[in-house]
Amino acid sequence: MNFFIADIGSLLPSIISGAEVVAVVLSLPTTGPILLAALQSQDMYLAGSFLMFLAALTVVGVLISDILLAMLDPRIRLQGGVQR
């Protein structure tokens, strides 16, 4: 169960990234074509903000998976330090 919970951290940004590829292929008006157009026109502010959003989703996903792992596995301690 730990492996499935630990993989949640990478699921949030991959959902958004996978949607970009599908949107470009199917010509859907979502964030994928907007990001591609921003990269082609060298709009660094739009592309940078979108990549910052993906980075924030990664941090939130890892935080959620760490909290769920701490609740699931009693061997994971919330306090640091050396165990005696």
MOGI-V298738 format. One record per residue. RES is the residue in three letters. PHI is phi in whole degrees, -180 to 180 (none if undefined). OMEGA is omega in degrees with one decimal (999 if undefined). NEAR is the number of other C-alpha atoms within 10 Angstrom. Layout:
res:RES phi:PHI omega:OMEGA near:NEAR
res:RES phi:PHI omega:OMEGA near:NEAR
This chain:
res:MET phi:none omega:-178.5 near:8
res:ASN phi:-62 omega:-177.9 near:12
res:PHE phi:-67 omega:179.5 near:8
res:PHE phi:-70 omega:179.5 near:10
res:ILE phi:-68 omega:-178.8 near:16
res:ALA phi:-68 omega:-179.2 near:18
res:ASP phi:-80 omega:-179.9 near:13
res:ILE phi:-63 omega:-178.7 near:19
res:GLY phi:-61 omega:180.0 near:20
res:SER phi:-96 omega:-177.7 near:16
res:LEU phi:-77 omega:-177.1 near:15
res:LEU phi:-60 omega:179.4 near:18
res:PRO phi:-70 omega:-179.9 near:21
res:SER phi:-72 omega:175.7 near:14
res:ILE phi:-65 omega:179.4 near:10
res:ILE phi:-68 omega:-179.2 near:15
res:SER phi:-67 omega:177.2 near:15
res:GLY phi:-66 omega:177.9 near:11
res:ALA phi:-68 omega:178.3 near:16
res:GLU phi:-65 omega:-178.6 near:20
res:VAL phi:-65 omega:179.4 near:15
res:VAL phi:-64 omega:-179.1 near:14
res:ALA phi:-67 omega:178.6 near:17
res:VAL phi:-69 omega:-178.6 near:17
res:VAL phi:-67 omega:-177.1 near:11
res:LEU phi:-91 omega:-179.1 near:9
res:SER phi:56 omega:177.3 near:11
res:LEU phi:-86 omega:-179.2 near:13
res:PRO phi:-81 omega:178.4 near:10
res:THR phi:-122 omega:-175.4 near:13
res:THR phi:-73 omega:-178.5 near:17
res:GLY phi:-61 omega:177.8 near:21
res:PRO phi:-64 omega:177.7 near:18
res:ILE phi:-66 omega:178.0 near:17
res:LEU phi:-66 omega:179.3 near:20
res:LEU phi:-63 omega:178.1 near:15
res:ALA phi:-66 omega:178.6 near:14
res:ALA phi:-67 omega:178.1 near:17
res:LEU phi:-71 omega:-180.0 near:15
res:GLN phi:-71 omega:179.7 near:10
res:SER phi:-90 omega:179.1 near:10
res:GLN phi:58 omega:174.3 near:11
res:ASP phi:-84 omega:-171.4 near:12
res:MET phi:-70 omega:-178.0 near:11
res:TYR phi:-74 omega:179.1 near:11
res:LEU phi:-69 omega:179.5 near:15
res:ALA phi:-66 omega:178.9 near:19
res:GLY phi:-66 omega:179.0 near:14
res:SER phi:-69 omega:177.4 near:12
res:PHE phi:-68 omega:177.5 near:16
res:LEU phi:-68 omega:175.3 near:14
res:MET phi:-66 omega:176.1 near:12
res:PHE phi:-64 omega:176.8 near:14
res:LEU phi:-65 omega:177.0 near:17
res:ALA phi:-66 omega:177.7 near:13
res:ALA phi:-66 omega:176.1 near:14
res:LEU phi:-64 omega:177.1 near:19
res:THR phi:-64 omega:179.6 near:19
res:VAL phi:-64 omega:179.2 near:16
res:VAL phi:-65 omega:178.9 near:17
res:GLY phi:-64 omega:178.2 near:20
res:VAL phi:-68 omega:177.3 near:20
res:LEU phi:-63 omega:178.7 near:14
res:ILE phi:-63 omega:-179.4 near:16
res:SER phi:-67 omega:177.4 near:20
res:ASP phi:-67 omega:179.0 near:17
res:ILE phi:-66 omega:178.6 near:14
res:LEU phi:-66 omega:176.7 near:15
res:LEU phi:-65 omega:178.6 near:19
res:ALA phi:-66 omega:178.6 near:15
res:MET phi:-77 omega:-175.5 near:13
res:LEU phi:-80 omega:-173.2 near:13
res:ASP phi:-106 omega:-178.5 near:11
res:PRO phi:-72 omega:179.3 near:9
res:ARG phi:-75 omega:179.2 near:9
res:ILE phi:-85 omega:-178.1 near:11
res:ARG phi:-95 omega:179.0 near:11
res:LEU phi:-85 omega:177.8 near:10
res:GLN phi:-94 omega:176.8 near:6
res:GLY phi:-82 omega:177.9 near:6
res:GLY phi:113 omega:-177.8 near:7
res:VAL phi:-93 omega:178.0 near:5
res:GLN phi:-88 omega:-177.3 near:5
res:ARG phi:-106 omega:999 near:3
